[in-house]
């Protein structure tokens, strides 16, 4: 019975570790995507401003 309990605890800890790693990777991806989108939006605003100056 002890080995069964030990296996359950090990499986639970492993599951939590994988979940935490997955969430960390997702968070990094979200930050990178947001950064890229903000850069693109900034470039669009700059181009629009330049176009308004030239008109």
PDB file of N, CA, C, O and CB in Angstrom:
ATOM      1  N   UNK A   1       0.822  -1.193   0.000  1.00  0.00           N
ATOM      2  CA  UNK A   1       0.000   0.000   0.000  1.00  0.00           C
ATOM      3  C   UNK A   1       0.866   1.256   0.000  1.00  0.00           C
ATOM      4  O   UNK A   1       0.498   2.274  -0.588  1.00  0.00           O
ATOM      5  CB  UNK A   1      -0.935  -0.002   1.204  1.00  0.00           C
ATOM      6  N   UNK A   2       2.033   1.176   0.672  1.00  0.00           N
ATOM      7  CA  UNK A   2       2.921   2.328   0.724  1.00  0.00           C
ATOM      8  C   UNK A   2       3.446   2.700  -0.652  1.00  0.00           C
ATOM      9  O   UNK A   2       3.543   3.881  -0.985  1.00  0.00           O
ATOM     10  CB  UNK A   2       4.075   2.053   1.657  1.00  0.00           C
ATOM     11  N   UNK A   3       3.786   1.696  -1.451  1.00  0.00           N
ATOM     12  CA  UNK A   3       4.333   1.971  -2.778  1.00  0.00           C
ATOM     13  C   UNK A   3       3.278   2.618  -3.674  1.00  0.00           C
ATOM     14  O   UNK A   3       3.612   3.436  -4.530  1.00  0.00           O
ATOM     15  CB  UNK A   3       4.857   0.676  -3.423  1.00  0.00           C
ATOM     16  N   UNK A   4       1.997   2.254  -3.481  1.00  0.00           N
ATOM     17  CA  UNK A   4       0.920   2.870  -4.249  1.00  0.00           C
ATOM     18  C   UNK A   4       0.795   4.355  -3.900  1.00  0.00           C
ATOM     19  O   UNK A   4       0.645   5.191  -4.791  1.00  0.00           O
ATOM     20  CB  UNK A   4      -0.415   2.141  -3.987  1.00  0.00           C
ATOM     21  N   UNK A   5       0.855   4.680  -2.624  1.00  0.00           N
ATOM     22  CA  UNK A   5       0.787   6.073  -2.173  1.00  0.00           C
ATOM     23  C   UNK A   5       1.974   6.864  -2.696  1.00  0.00           C
ATOM     24  O   UNK A   5       1.827   8.011  -3.118  1.00  0.00           O
ATOM     25  CB  UNK A   5       0.738   6.146  -0.638  1.00  0.00           C
ATOM     26  N   UNK A   6       3.142   6.254  -2.668  1.00  0.00           N
ATOM     27  CA  UNK A   6       4.351   6.913  -3.158  1.00  0.00           C
ATOM     28  C   UNK A   6       4.235   7.187  -4.664  1.00  0.00           C
ATOM     29  O   UNK A   6       4.659   8.241  -5.137  1.00  0.00           O
ATOM     30  CB  UNK A   6       5.600   6.046  -2.860  1.00  0.00           C
ATOM     31  N   UNK A   7       3.668   6.247  -5.406  1.00  0.00           N
ATOM     32  CA  UNK A   7       3.478   6.423  -6.849  1.00  0.00           C
ATOM     33  C   UNK A   7       2.497   7.555  -7.134  1.00  0.00           C
ATOM     34  O   UNK A   7       2.702   8.337  -8.062  1.00  0.00           O
ATOM     35  CB  UNK A   7       2.977   5.118  -7.491  1.00  0.00           C
ATOM     36  N   UNK A   8       1.440   7.646  -6.343  1.00  0.00           N
ATOM     37  CA  UNK A   8       0.449   8.721  -6.516  1.00  0.00           C
ATOM     38  C   UNK A   8       1.088  10.073  -6.245  1.00  0.00           C
ATOM     39  O   UNK A   8       0.886  11.013  -7.013  1.00  0.00           O
ATOM     40  CB  UNK A   8      -0.766   8.508  -5.580  1.00  0.00           C
ATOM     41  N   UNK A   9       1.847  10.186  -5.179  1.00  0.00           N
ATOM     42  CA  UNK A   9       2.514  11.442  -4.837  1.00  0.00           C
ATOM     43  C   UNK A   9       3.504  11.828  -5.934  1.00  0.00           C
ATOM     44  O   UNK A   9       3.568  12.990  -6.335  1.00  0.00           O
ATOM     45  CB  UNK A   9       3.237  11.323  -3.475  1.00  0.00           C
ATOM     46  N   UNK A  10       4.266  10.866  -6.413  1.00  0.00           N
ATOM     47  CA  UNK A  10       5.240  11.129  -7.479  1.00  0.00           C
ATOM     48  C   UNK A  10       4.537  11.599  -8.740  1.00  0.00           C
ATOM     49  O   UNK A  10       4.968  12.569  -9.364  1.00  0.00           O
ATOM     50  CB  UNK A  10       6.075   9.871  -7.777  1.00  0.00           C
ATOM     51  N   UNK A  11       3.470  10.931  -9.121  1.00  0.00           N
ATOM     52  CA  UNK A  11       2.715  11.313 -10.322  1.00  0.00           C
ATOM     53  C   UNK A  11       2.115  12.704 -10.172  1.00  0.00           C
ATOM     54  O   UNK A  11       2.103  13.481 -11.126  1.00  0.00           O
ATOM     55  CB  UNK A  11       1.604  10.291 -10.608  1.00  0.00           C
ATOM     56  N   UNK A  12       1.625  13.018  -8.998  1.00  0.00           N
ATOM     57  CA  UNK A  12       1.042  14.336  -8.750  1.00  0.00           C
ATOM     58  C   UNK A  12       2.104  15.430  -8.853  1.00  0.00           C
ATOM     59  O   UNK A  12       1.877  16.460  -9.489  1.00  0.00           O
ATOM     60  CB  UNK A  12       0.374  14.375  -7.367  1.00  0.00           C
ATOM     61  N   UNK A  13       3.249  15.211  -8.236  1.00  0.00           N
ATOM     62  CA  UNK A  13       4.329  16.195  -8.297  1.00  0.00           C
ATOM     63  C   UNK A  13       4.832  16.381  -9.723  1.00  0.00           C
ATOM     64  O   UNK A  13       5.108  17.505 -10.143  1.00  0.00           O
ATOM     65  CB  UNK A  13       5.481  15.774  -7.389  1.00  0.00           C
ATOM     66  N   UNK A  14       4.952  15.305 -10.454  1.00  0.00           N
ATOM     67  CA  UNK A  14       5.385  15.385 -11.845  1.00  0.00           C
ATOM     68  C   UNK A  14       4.369  16.163 -12.681  1.00  0.00           C
ATOM     69  O   UNK A  14       4.750  16.963 -13.535  1.00  0.00           O
ATOM     70  CB  UNK A  14       5.589  13.974 -12.426  1.00  0.00           C
ATOM     71  N   UNK A  15       3.102  15.934 -12.442  1.00  0.00           N
ATOM     72  CA  UNK A  15       2.048  16.659 -13.161  1.00  0.00           C
ATOM     73  C   UNK A  15       2.123  18.155 -12.883  1.00  0.00           C
ATOM     74  O   UNK A  15       2.011  18.969 -13.799  1.00  0.00           O
ATOM     75  CB  UNK A  15       0.663  16.123 -12.769  1.00  0.00           C
ATOM     76  N   UNK A  16       2.312  18.509 -11.633  1.00  0.00           N
ATOM     77  CA  UNK A  16       2.428  19.930 -11.279  1.00  0.00           C
ATOM     78  C   UNK A  16       3.658  20.559 -11.918  1.00  0.00           C
ATOM     79  O   UNK A  16       3.601  21.701 -12.373  1.00  0.00           O
ATOM     80  CB  UNK A  16       2.487  20.099  -9.757  1.00  0.00           C
ATOM     81  N   UNK A  17       4.760  19.836 -11.958  1.00  0.00           N
ATOM     82  CA  UNK A  17       5.983  20.356 -12.564  1.00  0.00           C
ATOM     83  C   UNK A  17       5.785  20.598 -14.062  1.00  0.00           C
ATOM     84  O   UNK A  17       6.210  21.627 -14.588  1.00  0.00           O
ATOM     85  CB  UNK A  17       7.154  19.384 -12.330  1.00  0.00           C
ATOM     86  N   UNK A  18       5.148  19.662 -14.741  1.00  0.00           N
ATOM     87  CA  UNK A  18       4.891  19.832 -16.178  1.00  0.00           C
ATOM     88  C   UNK A  18       3.919  20.979 -16.436  1.00  0.00           C
ATOM     89  O   UNK A  18       4.092  21.740 -17.387  1.00  0.00           O
ATOM     90  CB  UNK A  18       4.336  18.533 -16.780  1.00  0.00           C
ATOM     91  N   UNK A  19       2.919  21.100 -15.607  1.00  0.00           N
ATOM     92  CA  UNK A  19       1.955  22.185 -15.745  1.00  0.00           C
ATOM     93  C   UNK A  19       2.632  23.542 -15.555  1.00  0.00           C
ATOM     94  O   UNK A  19       2.385  24.474 -16.320  1.00  0.00           O
ATOM     95  CB  UNK A  19       0.811  22.015 -14.736  1.00  0.00           C
ATOM     96  N   UNK A  20       3.474  23.651 -14.548  1.00  0.00           N
ATOM     97  CA  UNK A  20       4.180  24.905 -14.288  1.00  0.00           C
ATOM     98  C   UNK A  20       5.105  25.263 -15.448  1.00  0.00           C
ATOM     99  O   UNK A  20       5.183  26.427 -15.839  1.00  0.00           O
ATOM    100  CB  UNK A  20       4.984  24.807 -12.984  1.00  0.00           C
ATOM    101  N   UNK A  21       5.791  24.292 -15.993  1.00  0.00           N
ATOM    102  CA  UNK A  21       6.688  24.536 -17.125  1.00  0.00           C
ATOM    103  C   UNK A  21       5.894  24.979 -18.341  1.00  0.00           C
ATOM    104  O   UNK A  21       6.308  25.895 -19.052  1.00  0.00           O
ATOM    105  CB  UNK A  21       7.506  23.275 -17.455  1.00  0.00           C
ATOM    106  N   UNK A  22       4.772  24.347 -18.585  1.00  0.00           N
ATOM    107  CA  UNK A  22       3.926  24.713 -19.721  1.00  0.00           C
ATOM    108  C   UNK A  22       3.387  26.123 -19.581  1.00  0.00           C
ATOM    109  O   UNK A  22       3.353  26.870 -20.559  1.00  0.00           O
ATOM    110  CB  UNK A  22       2.773  23.733 -19.861  1.00  0.00           C
ATOM    111  N   UNK A  23       2.970  26.494 -18.399  1.00  0.00           N
ATOM    112  CA  UNK A  23       2.452  27.843 -18.175  1.00  0.00           C
ATOM    113  C   UNK A  23       3.555  28.878 -18.367  1.00  0.00           C
ATOM    114  O   UNK A  23       3.305  29.953 -18.912  1.00  0.00           O
ATOM    115  CB  UNK A  23       1.849  27.963 -16.765  1.00  0.00           C
ATOM    116  N   UNK A  24       4.758  28.568 -17.929  1.00  0.00           N
ATOM    117  CA  UNK A  24       5.879  29.489 -18.100  1.00  0.00           C
ATOM    118  C   UNK A  24       6.194  29.710 -19.564  1.00  0.00           C
ATOM    119  O   UNK A  24       6.454  30.839 -19.979  1.00  0.00           O
ATOM    120  CB  UNK A  24       7.109  28.968 -17.381  1.00  0.00           C
ATOM    121  N   UNK A  25       6.175  28.646 -20.352  1.00  0.00           N
ATOM    122  CA  UNK A  25       6.431  28.774 -21.785  1.00  0.00           C
ATOM    123  C   UNK A  25       5.331  29.569 -22.468  1.00  0.00           C
ATOM    124  O   UNK A  25       5.603  30.383 -23.351  1.00  0.00           O
ATOM    125  CB  UNK A  25       6.557  27.396 -22.430  1.00  0.00           C
ATOM    126  N   UNK A  26       4.103  29.338 -22.065  1.00  0.00           N
ATOM    127  CA  UNK A  26       2.981  30.082 -22.640  1.00  0.00           C
ATOM    128  C   UNK A  26       3.120  31.566 -22.326  1.00  0.00           C
ATOM    129  O   UNK A  26       2.904  32.407 -23.198  1.00  0.00           O
ATOM    130  CB  UNK A  26       1.635  29.544 -22.106  1.00  0.00           C
ATOM    131  N   UNK A  27       3.475  31.890 -21.105  1.00  0.00           N
ATOM    132  CA  UNK A  27       3.630  33.282 -20.701  1.00  0.00           C
ATOM    133  C   UNK A  27       4.728  33.961 -21.517  1.00  0.00           C
ATOM    134  O   UNK A  27       4.565  35.107 -21.933  1.00  0.00           O
ATOM    135  CB  UNK A  27       3.947  33.372 -19.201  1.00  0.00           C
ATOM    136  N   UNK A  28       5.835  33.275 -21.747  1.00  0.00           N
ATOM    137  CA  UNK A  28       6.920  33.841 -22.561  1.00  0.00           C
ATOM    138  C   UNK A  28       6.428  34.096 -23.985  1.00  0.00           C
ATOM    139  O   UNK A  28       6.749  35.128 -24.574  1.00  0.00           O
ATOM    140  CB  UNK A  28       8.150  32.892 -22.577  1.00  0.00           C
ATOM    141  N   UNK A  29       5.663  33.178 -24.532  1.00  0.00           N
ATOM    142  CA  UNK A  29       5.116  33.342 -25.875  1.00  0.00           C
ATOM    143  C   UNK A  29       4.165  34.522 -25.962  1.00  0.00           C
ATOM    144  O   UNK A  29       4.194  35.276 -26.935  1.00  0.00           O
ATOM    145  CB  UNK A  29       4.402  32.080 -26.305  1.00  0.00           C
ATOM    146  N   UNK A  30       3.330  34.684 -24.959  1.00  0.00           N
ATOM    147  CA  UNK A  30       2.395  35.813 -24.926  1.00  0.00           C
ATOM    148  C   UNK A  30       3.165  37.129 -24.883  1.00  0.00           C
ATOM    149  O   UNK A  30       2.817  38.079 -25.585  1.00  0.00           O
ATOM    150  CB  UNK A  30       1.445  35.705 -23.708  1.00  0.00           C
ATOM    151  N   UNK A  31       4.202  37.186 -24.066  1.00  0.00           N
ATOM    152  CA  UNK A  31       4.994  38.414 -23.975  1.00  0.00           C
ATOM    153  C   UNK A  31       5.668  38.737 -25.307  1.00  0.00           C
ATOM    154  O   UNK A  31       5.695  39.896 -25.722  1.00  0.00           O
ATOM    155  CB  UNK A  31       6.051  38.287 -22.869  1.00  0.00           C
ATOM    156  N   UNK A  32       6.210  37.728 -25.976  1.00  0.00           N
ATOM    157  CA  UNK A  32       6.860  37.953 -27.266  1.00  0.00           C
ATOM    158  C   UNK A  32       5.852  38.421 -28.320  1.00  0.00           C
ATOM    159  O   UNK A  32       6.133  39.349 -29.079  1.00  0.00           O
ATOM    160  CB  UNK A  32       7.561  36.670 -27.739  1.00  0.00           C
ATOM    161  N   UNK A  33       4.693  37.787 -28.367  1.00  0.00           N
ATOM    162  CA  UNK A  33       3.666  38.174 -29.331  1.00  0.00           C
ATOM    163  C   UNK A  33       3.201  39.605 -29.087  1.00  0.00           C
ATOM    164  O   UNK A  33       3.037  40.380 -30.029  1.00  0.00           O
ATOM    165  CB  UNK A  33       2.476  37.212 -29.259  1.00  0.00           C
ATOM    166  N   UNK A  34       2.992  39.946 -27.836  1.00  0.00           N
ATOM    167  CA  UNK A  34       2.554  41.296 -27.501  1.00  0.00           C
ATOM    168  C   UNK A  34       3.601  42.320 -27.900  1.00  0.00           C
ATOM    169  O   UNK A  34       3.265  43.378 -28.432  1.00  0.00           O
ATOM    170  CB  UNK A  34       2.253  41.407 -26.009  1.00  0.00           C
ATOM    171  N   UNK A  35       4.855  42.017 -27.649  1.00  0.00           N
ATOM    172  CA  UNK A  35       5.935  42.929 -28.018  1.00  0.00           C
ATOM    173  C   UNK A  35       5.965  43.149 -29.528  1.00  0.00           C
ATOM    174  O   UNK A  35       6.078  44.284 -29.991  1.00  0.00           O
ATOM    175  CB  UNK A  35       7.286  42.383 -27.533  1.00  0.00           C
ATOM    176  N   UNK A  36       5.864  42.067 -30.293  1.00  0.00           N
ATOM    177  CA  UNK A  36       5.867  42.185 -31.759  1.00  0.00           C
ATOM    178  C   UNK A  36       4.678  43.010 -32.243  1.00  0.00           C
ATOM    179  O   UNK A  36       4.822  43.858 -33.124  1.00  0.00           O
ATOM    180  CB  UNK A  36       5.841  40.791 -32.412  1.00  0.00           C
ATOM    181  N   UNK A  37       3.511  42.760 -31.672  1.00  0.00           N
ATOM    182  CA  UNK A  37       2.315  43.497 -32.089  1.00  0.00           C
ATOM    183  C   UNK A  37       2.431  44.983 -31.771  1.00  0.00           C
ATOM    184  O   UNK A  37       2.013  45.826 -32.566  1.00  0.00           O
ATOM    185  CB  UNK A  37       1.076  42.918 -31.412  1.00  0.00           C
ATOM    186  N   UNK A  38       2.994  45.302 -30.619  1.00  0.00           N
ATOM    187  CA  UNK A  38       3.175  46.712 -30.273  1.00  0.00           C
ATOM    188  C   UNK A  38       4.181  47.384 -31.203  1.00  0.00           C
ATOM    189  O   UNK A  38       4.000  48.542 -31.579  1.00  0.00           O
ATOM    190  CB  UNK A  38       3.632  46.849 -28.817  1.00  0.00           C
ATOM    191  N   UNK A  39       5.232  46.671 -31.572  1.00  0.00           N
ATOM    192  CA  UNK A  39       6.211  47.216 -32.516  1.00  0.00           C
ATOM    193  C   UNK A  39       5.564  47.497 -33.864  1.00  0.00           C
ATOM    194  O   UNK A  39       5.795  48.551 -34.457  1.00  0.00           O
ATOM    195  CB  UNK A  39       7.389  46.248 -32.690  1.00  0.00           C
ATOM    196  N   UNK A  40       4.759  46.565 -34.348  1.00  0.00           N
ATOM    197  CA  UNK A  40       4.074  46.749 -35.634  1.00  0.00           C
ATOM    198  C   UNK A  40       3.095  47.916 -35.570  1.00  0.00           C
ATOM    199  O   UNK A  40       3.008  48.711 -36.506  1.00  0.00           O
ATOM    200  CB  UNK A  40       3.333  45.463 -36.038  1.00  0.00           C
ATOM    201  N   UNK A  41       2.364  48.016 -34.475  1.00  0.00           N
ATOM    202  CA  UNK A  41       1.411  49.116 -34.322  1.00  0.00           C
ATOM    203  C   UNK A  41       2.147  50.443 -34.287  1.00  0.00           C
ATOM    204  O   UNK A  41       1.689  51.420 -34.881  1.00  0.00           O
ATOM    205  CB  UNK A  41       0.568  48.940 -33.046  1.00  0.00           C
ATOM    206  N   UNK A  42       3.275  50.493 -33.604  1.00  0.00           N
ATOM    207  CA  UNK A  42       4.077  51.719 -33.560  1.00  0.00           C
ATOM    208  C   UNK A  42       4.590  52.101 -34.937  1.00  0.00           C
ATOM    209  O   UNK A  42       4.574  53.277 -35.301  1.00  0.00           O
ATOM    210  CB  UNK A  42       5.250  51.553 -32.603  1.00  0.00           C
ATOM    211  N   UNK A  43       5.044  51.118 -35.706  1.00  0.00           N
ATOM    212  CA  UNK A  43       5.514  51.388 -37.063  1.00  0.00           C
ATOM    213  C   UNK A  43       4.389  51.947 -37.928  1.00  0.00           C
ATOM    214  O   UNK A  43       4.607  52.854 -38.731  1.00  0.00           O
ATOM    215  CB  UNK A  43       6.085  50.113 -37.697  1.00  0.00           C
ATOM    216  N   UNK A  44       3.197  51.406 -37.764  1.00  0.00           N
ATOM    217  CA  UNK A  44       2.044  51.882 -38.539  1.00  0.00           C
ATOM    218  C   UNK A  44       1.722  53.322 -38.186  1.00  0.00           C
ATOM    219  O   UNK A  44       1.421  54.123 -39.071  1.00  0.00           O
ATOM    220  CB  UNK A  44       0.815  50.991 -38.292  1.00  0.00           C
ATOM    221  N   UNK A  45       1.781  53.660 -36.920  1.00  0.00           N
ATOM    222  CA  UNK A  45       1.495  55.032 -36.488  1.00  0.00           C
ATOM    223  C   UNK A  45       2.548  55.988 -37.041  1.00  0.00           C
ATOM    224  O   UNK A  45       2.216  57.089 -37.482  1.00  0.00           O
ATOM    225  CB  UNK A  45       1.445  55.122 -34.943  1.00  0.00           C
ATOM    226  N   UNK A  46       3.815  55.575 -37.022  1.00  0.00           N
ATOM    227  CA  UNK A  46       4.882  56.420 -37.549  1.00  0.00           C
ATOM    228  C   UNK A  46       4.681  56.650 -39.047  1.00  0.00           C
ATOM    229  O   UNK A  46       4.803  57.778 -39.524  1.00  0.00           O
ATOM    230  CB  UNK A  46       6.264  55.782 -37.280  1.00  0.00           C
ATOM    231  N   UNK A  47       4.375  55.593 -39.783  1.00  0.00           N
ATOM    232  CA  UNK A  47       4.145  55.724 -41.224  1.00  0.00           C
ATOM    233  C   UNK A  47       2.960  56.633 -41.514  1.00  0.00           C
ATOM    234  O   UNK A  47       3.011  57.438 -42.444  1.00  0.00           O
ATOM    235  CB  UNK A  47       3.913  54.349 -41.854  1.00  0.00           C
ATOM    236  N   UNK A  48       1.903  56.515 -40.735  1.00  0.00           N
ATOM    237  CA  UNK A  48       0.733  57.376 -40.929  1.00  0.00           C
ATOM    238  C   UNK A  48       1.096  58.830 -40.647  1.00  0.00           C
ATOM    239  O   UNK A  48       0.656  59.733 -41.358  1.00  0.00           O
ATOM    240  CB  UNK A  48      -0.433  56.928 -40.019  1.00  0.00           C
ATOM    241  N   UNK A  49       1.890  59.050 -39.622  1.00  0.00           N
ATOM    242  CA  UNK A  49       2.327  60.417 -39.313  1.00  0.00           C
ATOM    243  C   UNK A  49       3.185  60.995 -40.421  1.00  0.00           C
ATOM    244  O   UNK A  49       3.042  62.166 -40.771  1.00  0.00           O
ATOM    245  CB  UNK A  49       3.098  60.444 -38.003  1.00  0.00           C
ATOM    246  N   UNK A  50       4.071  60.190 -40.973  1.00  0.00           N
ATOM    247  CA  UNK A  50       4.923  60.661 -42.084  1.00  0.00           C
ATOM    248  C   UNK A  50       4.065  60.975 -43.305  1.00  0.00           C
ATOM    249  O   UNK A  50       4.318  61.958 -44.002  1.00  0.00           O
ATOM    250  CB  UNK A  50       6.002  59.598 -42.446  1.00  0.00           C
ATOM    251  N   UNK A  51       3.077  60.167 -43.563  1.00  0.00           N
ATOM    252  CA  UNK A  51       2.202  60.398 -44.705  1.00  0.00           C
ATOM    253  C   UNK A  51       1.420  61.692 -44.537  1.00  0.00           C
ATOM    254  O   UNK A  51       1.221  62.435 -45.498  1.00  0.00           O
ATOM    255  CB  UNK A  51       1.244  59.223 -44.890  1.00  0.00           C
ATOM    256  N   UNK A  52       0.973  61.961 -43.302  1.00  0.00           N
ATOM    257  CA  UNK A  52       0.225  63.197 -43.043  1.00  0.00           C
ATOM    258  C   UNK A  52       1.122  64.412 -43.234  1.00  0.00           C
ATOM    259  O   UNK A  52       0.656  65.447 -43.711  1.00  0.00           O
ATOM    260  CB  UNK A  52      -0.364  63.191 -41.617  1.00  0.00           C
ATOM    261  N   UNK A  53       2.404  64.310 -42.872  1.00  0.00           N
ATOM    262  CA  UNK A  53       3.335  65.432 -43.041  1.00  0.00           C
ATOM    263  C   UNK A  53       3.565  65.742 -44.512  1.00  0.00           C
ATOM    264  O   UNK A  53       3.675  66.903 -44.906  1.00  0.00           O
ATOM    265  CB  UNK A  53       4.670  65.126 -42.358  1.00  0.00           C
ATOM    266  N   UNK A  54       3.637  64.685 -45.320  1.00  0.00           N
ATOM    267  CA  UNK A  54       3.954  64.884 -46.734  1.00  0.00           C
ATOM    268  C   UNK A  54       2.746  65.377 -47.523  1.00  0.00           C
ATOM    269  O   UNK A  54       2.915  65.912 -48.619  1.00  0.00           O
ATOM    270  CB  UNK A  54       4.472  63.588 -47.342  1.00  0.00           C
ATOM    271  N   UNK A  55       1.528  65.213 -46.995  1.00  0.00           N
ATOM    272  CA  UNK A  55       0.331  65.678 -47.720  1.00  0.00           C
ATOM    273  C   UNK A  55       0.121  67.133 -47.576  1.00  0.00           C
ATOM    274  O   UNK A  55      -0.839  67.675 -48.124  1.00  0.00           O
ATOM    275  CB  UNK A  55      -0.889  64.966 -47.252  1.00  0.00           C
TER     276      UNK A  55
END
